[in-house]
Amino acid sequence: MNDKHHIRVYYEDTDAGGIVYYANYLKFFERARTEFLRLRGINQSDFLEQNIGFVVRKVEMENLASAKLDDLLLVTSKICQLKGASIVFEQKIFTQSQILICTAKVRVACVNLALAKPCAIPEIILGALKRVS
């Protein structure tokens, strides 16, 4: 299942020429992954209280074109791999004209924040994600 999340490009996202600074695509992907989880009843703040968090372990990103100030972007997210302690998301960013401007594969690891070590993804999260992957 592909989730879709819209993001408007604001002045703060751009360089002096009105072009989105490349690192901001990572922020757009992060927001979309958070919304992906939220739509499945997974609120990261609930798990932070239990010292469980998700951290980005690896990113493969390819910039194909540029977004500009005031563009309305569409970010798609889907799970392409779900393991006991990590999730790999495939994400894409499109312009309103459906031009693909950026792609990424992002591996996030589940971490016990108190121990600063990887841990198993809680069963309640795995169950919610297995229903859609």
C-alpha positions as CSV (number, residue, x, y, z in Angstrom):
1,M,0.0,0.0,0.0
2,N,1.3,3.4,-1.0
3,D,0.6,6.3,1.4
4,K,0.4,9.8,0.0
5,H,1.3,12.9,1.9
6,H,1.3,16.5,0.6
7,I,3.9,19.0,1.5
8,R,4.1,22.7,0.5
9,V,7.5,24.1,-0.2
10,Y,8.1,27.2,2.1
11,Y,10.7,29.9,1.8
12,E,12.7,28.2,4.7
13,D,13.0,25.0,2.5
14,T,14.8,26.8,-0.3
15,D,18.2,28.4,-1.1
16,A,18.6,32.0,-2.2
17,G,17.4,31.1,-5.7
18,G,14.1,29.6,-4.5
19,I,15.2,25.9,-5.1
20,V,14.7,23.3,-2.4
21,Y,17.9,22.6,-0.6
22,Y,18.7,18.9,-1.1
23,A,18.8,18.0,2.6
24,N,15.2,19.2,3.0
25,Y,14.0,16.2,1.0
26,L,15.1,14.1,3.9
27,K,12.8,16.2,6.2
28,F,9.9,15.7,3.7
29,F,10.5,11.9,3.7
30,E,10.7,11.9,7.6
31,R,7.3,13.7,7.8
32,A,5.7,11.3,5.4
33,R,7.0,8.3,7.3
34,T,5.6,9.7,10.6
35,E,2.2,10.2,8.9
36,F,2.4,6.7,7.5
37,L,2.7,5.3,11.0
38,R,0.2,7.7,12.5
39,L,-2.5,6.5,9.9
40,R,-2.0,3.0,11.3
41,G,-2.5,4.1,14.9
42,I,1.2,4.2,15.7
43,N,2.1,7.4,17.5
44,Q,5.8,7.6,18.1
45,S,5.4,9.7,21.2
46,D,3.6,6.8,22.9
47,F,6.6,4.6,22.3
48,L,9.1,7.2,23.4
49,E,7.5,7.1,26.8
50,Q,8.6,3.4,26.8
51,N,12.1,4.3,25.6
52,I,11.4,2.8,22.2
53,G,12.3,4.9,19.1
54,F,13.1,4.6,15.4
55,V,16.4,5.9,14.0
56,V,17.5,6.1,10.5
57,R,20.2,3.6,9.8
58,K,20.7,4.0,6.1
59,V,19.5,6.3,3.3
60,E,19.9,5.9,-0.4
61,M,18.6,9.0,-2.1
62,E,18.6,10.1,-5.7
63,N,17.8,13.7,-6.7
64,L,16.3,13.8,-10.2
65,A,14.9,17.3,-10.5
66,S,14.4,20.4,-8.3
67,A,11.4,21.5,-6.4
68,K,10.8,25.3,-6.1
69,L,9.3,27.8,-3.7
70,D,5.5,27.3,-3.3
71,D,5.4,23.9,-5.1
72,L,2.9,21.5,-3.7
73,L,4.7,18.1,-3.5
74,L,3.3,14.6,-3.2
75,V,5.4,12.2,-1.1
76,T,4.6,8.5,-1.4
77,S,5.7,5.9,1.1
78,K,5.6,2.2,1.2
79,I,7.2,-0.6,3.1
80,C,9.4,-2.8,1.0
81,Q,11.0,-4.8,3.8
82,L,9.8,-5.5,7.3
83,K,12.1,-7.4,9.7
84,G,12.0,-8.0,13.5
85,A,14.1,-4.9,14.3
86,S,14.0,-2.7,11.1
87,I,11.8,-1.4,8.4
88,V,12.8,-0.3,4.9
89,F,10.7,2.3,3.3
90,E,10.6,3.2,-0.4
91,Q,9.7,6.8,-0.8
92,K,9.2,9.2,-3.8
93,I,8.5,12.9,-4.2
94,F,6.5,14.2,-7.1
95,T,5.6,17.7,-8.3
96,Q,2.0,18.6,-8.9
97,S,2.7,17.9,-12.5
98,Q,3.6,14.3,-11.5
99,I,7.3,14.8,-12.3
100,L,9.4,12.5,-10.1
101,I,12.0,14.7,-8.4
102,C,13.5,12.5,-5.7
103,T,13.6,8.9,-4.6
104,A,14.8,7.2,-1.4
105,K,15.2,3.9,0.3
106,V,15.3,4.5,4.0
107,R,16.1,1.8,6.6
108,V,14.9,2.6,10.1
109,A,15.9,0.6,13.1
110,C,14.0,0.1,16.3
111,V,16.1,1.2,19.3
112,N,15.8,0.9,23.1
113,L,16.7,4.5,23.8
114,A,17.6,3.9,27.4
115,L,20.3,1.4,26.4
116,A,21.1,3.0,23.0
117,K,20.9,-0.5,21.4
118,P,18.7,-2.0,18.7
119,C,15.7,-4.0,19.8
120,A,12.8,-5.9,18.4
121,I,9.9,-3.8,17.0
122,P,7.0,-4.1,19.5
123,E,4.4,-6.7,18.4
124,I,1.6,-4.1,18.3
125,I,3.6,-2.1,15.6
126,L,4.6,-5.2,13.6
127,G,1.0,-6.3,13.6
128,A,-0.2,-3.0,12.3
129,L,2.5,-2.8,9.6
130,K,2.1,-6.5,8.5
131,R,-1.6,-5.8,7.6
132,V,-0.5,-3.2,5.0
133,S,2.9,-4.4,3.7
